[in-house]
Amino acid sequence: MNVCFLMYPWEEIAPETDSTLAIIHECVKRGHRVAIATPANLTIRDSVAYAFSKMIRKMDNVPAQQRSFYKRAELKEKMLPLAGFDVLMMRANPPLDPIALNFLDSVKDDVFIVNDIEGLREANNKLYTACFDDPDNTIIPRTHVSKNKEYLKSVIKENPREKMIMKPLNGYGGSGVIMVEKSAMGNVNSLLDFYIDNKDGTTNYIILQDYIDGAEKGDSRILLLNGKPIGAVRRVPGGDDHRSNISAGGTFEKHTLTPEEKLLCKKIGPKLVKDGLYFVGIDVINGMLVEVNVMSPGGIIQINKASKTKIQQKIVDYFEEETSIRVQALDRTTKLKSKLINE
């Protein structure tokens, strides 16, 4: 199997905690050929999509430890056609580069892309939660998105609760997530100016979301594969921060899905698959869906450590199954066409 990871630079990997590296490591251990590239490495040659890639050289003995594998891995640069891969896994950090998806449009029928191009276009920012049918806000907290400062201020003032969560539309890793309170409305104007207005005259969308009771105790990061949960971890905020993201100083602990979380996954799983969002990370507080992460969801290492499992094995199993199905379908089609030609 030939697998390409369209991701952040290899040099920026944190070898002990990186989820993408865990999947790469598993692919190499199984003898699959692996290439990595960044969105900026995509190119067109004679109307064919290529990537300036770094192939991981074959290793006689693949180190069992992820950190050792990263240190010993040797890379060779090659310009490779994207259609030659069996699987292309999108692992670039947000925000989404729409031009990168234009490069992939030409190979979407030839390569199994995780996640699907159209799914990424639809779900790459925090607006995607509005696509789920939840008129009574039983699984999604009330959410408001706008660039209009007066409207956003009125939302805070009129909200029946004292607290709300404010965050940028395209942030990730907990970046820019703050809690605002009615009692501190004097600070809201400057916060909105800072979040909305850019120096170049452009503006940003801001999200206001109801504060969920119990959020101060942390959230659950749940990973879903092909619409079904494959692992979860409890993320606990640091002592002086309301955010529970590991990148923001939070810690993690073992977590078993609650009945509410199982029901949530059952409700949203079919739509995720329908939209081609095969590998997704969701953030959940008290059974409420806060975010859907489709670009480069993390948490594999934390789940593995907390639950004594290996999530990456399930992911690569899925790649192999899908590749096998596609190969069998192509062989069948080829044989049937040959039969027609020979009649």
C-alpha positions in Angstrom: 0.0 0.0 0.0 1.3 3.5 -0.9 0.2 6.2 1.6 0.8 9.9 1.3 0.4 12.2 4.4 -0.4 15.8 3.4 0.7 17.5 6.6 2.8 20.0 8.5 6.6 19.8 8.0 8.4 16.7 9.3 10.8 18.9 11.2 7.9 20.3 13.3 6.8 17.0 14.6 6.9 16.5 18.4 7.9 12.8 18.3 6.6 11.7 21.7 3.1 13.2 21.3 2.4 13.5 17.6 -0.7 11.6 16.4 0.3 11.8 12.7 3.6 10.2 13.5 1.8 7.4 15.3 -0.1 6.5 12.1 3.0 6.9 9.9 5.0 4.6 12.3 2.3 2.0 12.1 2.2 2.1 8.3 6.0 1.7 8.1 6.0 -1.2 10.6 3.6 -3.0 8.3 5.8 -2.5 5.3 3.7 0.1 3.5 5.5 2.8 1.4 5.0 6.2 3.0 5.5 9.7 1.7 4.9 13.0 3.4 4.3 16.4 1.8 3.0 19.8 2.8 0.2 21.6 0.9 2.9 24.0 -0.4 4.6 21.0 -2.0 1.7 20.3 -4.4 2.3 21.1 -8.1 1.1 20.4 -11.6 3.3 18.8 -14.3 1.9 18.3 -17.8 -1.7 18.7 -16.4 -1.0 15.9 -13.8 -1.1 16.6 -10.0 2.2 15.9 -8.2 3.8 16.5 -4.8 7.4 17.3 -4.0 7.5 14.5 -1.4 9.8 13.0 1.2 9.7 9.2 1.0 10.6 7.3 4.2 13.4 4.8 3.2 12.7 1.2 3.9 14.1 0.1 7.3 15.3 -3.4 8.0 14.4 -3.1 11.6 11.7 -0.6 12.5 12.1 0.7 16.0 9.2 -0.2 18.3 9.3 3.2 20.0 7.8 6.2 18.1 10.6 8.6 19.2 13.4 6.2 18.1 11.6 5.7 14.8 11.5 9.4 14.2 15.2 9.8 15.0 16.2 6.9 12.7 13.9 7.6 9.8 15.7 8.6 6.6 13.9 10.6 4.0 14.6 10.9 0.3 13.0 13.7 -1.8 11.0 12.7 -4.9 8.4 14.3 -7.1 5.6 11.8 -7.1 2.2 11.7 -8.9 -0.7 11.8 -6.4 -2.7 9.3 -8.4 -0.1 6.7 -7.7 -1.0 6.5 -4.0 -3.7 4.2 -2.6 -4.4 6.5 0.4 -3.9 10.2 0.9 -4.4 11.3 4.5 -5.0 15.0 5.1 -3.2 16.0 8.3 -2.4 19.7 7.7 -3.3 22.0 10.6 -6.1 24.5 10.2 -7.0 26.9 8.6 -7.8 25.0 5.4 -5.9 25.9 2.2 -8.6 25.8 -0.4 -6.0 25.8 -3.2 -4.6 22.5 -1.9 -8.0 20.9 -2.4 -8.1 22.2 -5.9 -5.0 20.2 -6.6 -6.6 17.1 -5.1 -9.8 17.4 -7.1 -8.1 15.8 -10.1 -7.3 12.6 -8.2 -10.3 12.2 -5.9 -11.6 9.3 -8.0 -8.2 7.5 -8.1 -7.1 7.8 -4.4 -8.9 7.2 -1.2 -8.6 10.6 0.5 -9.1 10.8 4.3 -10.9 13.1 4.8 -12.9 13.5 1.6 -12.3 16.8 -0.2 -16.0 17.9 -0.2 -16.3 16.9 3.4 -13.3 19.1 4.3 -14.7 22.0 2.3 -17.9 21.8 4.3 -16.6 21.0 7.8 -13.1 22.6 8.0 -14.3 25.3 10.4 -16.6 25.5 13.5 -19.8 26.2 11.5 -20.2 22.5 10.7 -22.0 21.7 14.0 -24.9 23.8 12.6 -25.4 21.1 10.0 -26.7 18.6 12.5 -30.4 18.6 13.1 -30.8 19.7 16.7 -33.6 22.3 16.9 -34.0 21.9 20.7 -30.3 22.1 21.5 -30.2 18.7 23.1 -26.7 17.8 21.7 -25.3 21.2 20.6 -25.1 24.3 22.7 -26.8 27.4 21.4 -24.3 29.0 19.0 -24.1 32.5 17.4 -21.7 33.5 14.6 -21.2 37.0 13.3 -18.9 39.9 12.5 -21.4 42.4 13.8 -20.1 43.8 17.1 -23.5 45.3 18.2 -25.3 42.0 17.6 -22.7 40.0 19.4 -22.8 42.4 22.4 -26.6 42.1 22.5 -26.3 38.3 22.5 -24.1 38.4 25.6 -26.4 40.9 27.3 -29.6 39.0 26.5 -28.3 35.6 27.3 -30.1 34.1 30.3 -26.7 32.8 31.6 -23.9 34.8 33.1 -21.1 33.2 31.1 -20.5 32.5 27.4 -17.6 31.2 25.4 -16.0 33.4 22.7 -13.7 32.0 20.0 -12.5 32.7 16.5 -14.1 30.7 13.7 -10.8 29.2 12.4 -8.9 28.6 15.6 -7.6 25.2 16.7 -5.9 23.7 19.7 -7.8 25.9 22.0 -6.2 29.0 20.5 -8.2 32.2 21.2 -10.9 30.5 23.3 -12.0 32.7 26.2 -14.8 33.0 28.6 -16.8 36.2 28.8 -19.2 37.3 31.5 -22.0 39.9 31.7 -20.5 41.4 34.8 -17.4 42.3 32.7 -19.2 43.9 29.7 -16.7 46.8 29.8 -14.1 44.5 28.3 -16.2 43.1 25.6 -15.8 46.1 23.2 -12.0 45.8 23.1 -12.2 42.0 22.9 -14.5 42.2 19.8 -12.2 44.8 18.2 -9.2 42.6 18.8 -10.9 39.4 17.5 -12.8 40.9 14.5 -10.6 43.6 13.0 -7.4 42.9 11.2 -4.7 45.5 10.5 -5.2 45.1 6.7 -8.9 46.1 7.0 -10.3 42.6 6.7 -12.5 41.1 9.4 -13.0 37.8 11.1 -16.1 35.9 12.2 -16.5 35.3 15.9 -18.4 32.5 17.7 -20.4 32.9 20.8 -21.5 29.7 22.5 -23.5 29.0 25.6 -21.3 28.0 28.5 -22.0 24.4 29.5 -22.3 23.5 33.1 -19.3 21.4 34.2 -17.0 22.8 31.5 -14.6 23.9 34.2 -14.0 20.2 34.9 -12.9 19.5 31.4 -14.1 17.8 28.2 -13.9 14.5 26.4 -11.9 14.1 23.1 -13.5 11.3 21.2 -12.0 9.9 18.0 -14.4 8.4 15.4 -13.4 6.2 12.5 -15.9 5.6 9.7 -18.7 7.1 12.0 -18.0 5.0 15.1 -16.0 5.9 18.3 -12.7 4.1 18.5 -11.3 5.8 21.6 -11.7 8.6 24.1 -9.8 10.6 26.7 -10.8 13.0 29.4 -9.0 16.4 29.2 -8.7 18.4 32.3 -7.9 22.1 32.4 -4.7 23.4 33.9 -4.8 25.1 37.3 -5.0 28.7 35.9 -6.8 28.1 32.5 -10.3 27.2 31.6 -9.3 25.4 28.4 -8.7 21.7 28.6 -6.7 21.3 25.3 -3.5 19.5 25.9 -1.7 22.1 23.8 -3.0 24.8 26.2 -1.6 23.1 29.3 -4.4 20.6 30.1 -3.8 17.1 31.4 -5.5 13.9 30.4 -7.0 10.8 32.1 -8.7 7.6 31.1 -12.3 8.0 29.9 -15.1 5.6 29.2 -17.9 6.9 27.0 -21.0 7.8 28.9 -24.5 6.8 27.7 -25.0 10.4 26.5 -21.7 10.4 24.5 -22.6 7.0 22.9 -26.0 8.5 21.9 -24.3 11.6 20.5 -21.9 9.5 18.4 -24.8 7.4 17.1 -26.6 10.5 16.1 -23.8 12.2 14.2 -21.9 9.2 12.9 -24.0 8.6 9.8 -23.7 12.2 8.6 -20.0 12.2 9.1 -19.7 9.1 6.9 -22.1 10.6 4.3 -19.9 13.7 4.1 -16.8 11.6 3.7 -15.4 12.6 7.2 -14.0 9.2 8.0 -11.5 10.2 10.7 -12.8 12.8 13.1 -12.1 14.1 16.6 -15.0 15.6 18.5 -14.9 17.6 21.7 -17.8 16.9 24.1 -18.9 18.5 27.4 -21.6 16.8 29.4 -22.9 15.0 26.3 -23.0 18.3 24.3 -21.0 18.5 21.0 -18.7 21.6 21.2 -16.5 21.1 18.1 -15.9 18.7 15.2 -12.2 18.5 14.2 -11.7 17.2 10.7 -8.3 18.6 9.6 -5.7 17.0 11.9 -7.5 15.7 15.0 -5.1 14.7 17.8 -5.4 12.6 20.9 -4.1 9.3 19.7 -1.1 9.2 22.0 -3.1 10.4 25.0 -5.8 7.7 24.4 -3.2 5.0 23.9 -1.4 5.9 27.2 -4.6 6.3 29.2 -6.4 3.2 27.9 -3.5 0.9 27.1 -4.5 0.6 23.4 -3.1 1.4 20.0 -5.6 3.6 18.0 -3.2 3.8 15.0 -3.6 0.1 14.4 -7.4 0.5 13.9 -6.8 3.4 11.5 -4.3 1.5 9.3 -6.6 -1.6 9.4 -9.2 0.7 7.9 -6.9 2.0 5.2 -6.0 -1.6 4.3 -9.7 -2.7 4.2 -10.7 0.2 2.0 -7.8 -0.2 -0.4 -8.6 -3.9 -0.7 -12.2 -3.2 -1.5 -11.2 -0.7 -4.2 -8.7 -3.1 -5.8 -11.3 -5.9 -5.9 -13.9 -3.5 -7.4 -11.4 -2.4 -10.1 -10.4 -6.0 -10.9 -14.0 -7.0 -11.2 -14.8 -4.1 -13.5 -11.7 -4.8 -15.7 -12.7 -8.5 -16.0 -16.3 -7.7 -17.0 -15.1 -5.1 -19.6 -12.7 -7.7 -21.0 -15.5 -10.2 -21.2 -17.7 -7.7 -23.2 -14.9 -6.9 -25.6 -14.2 -10.6 -26.3 -17.9 -11.4 -27.0 
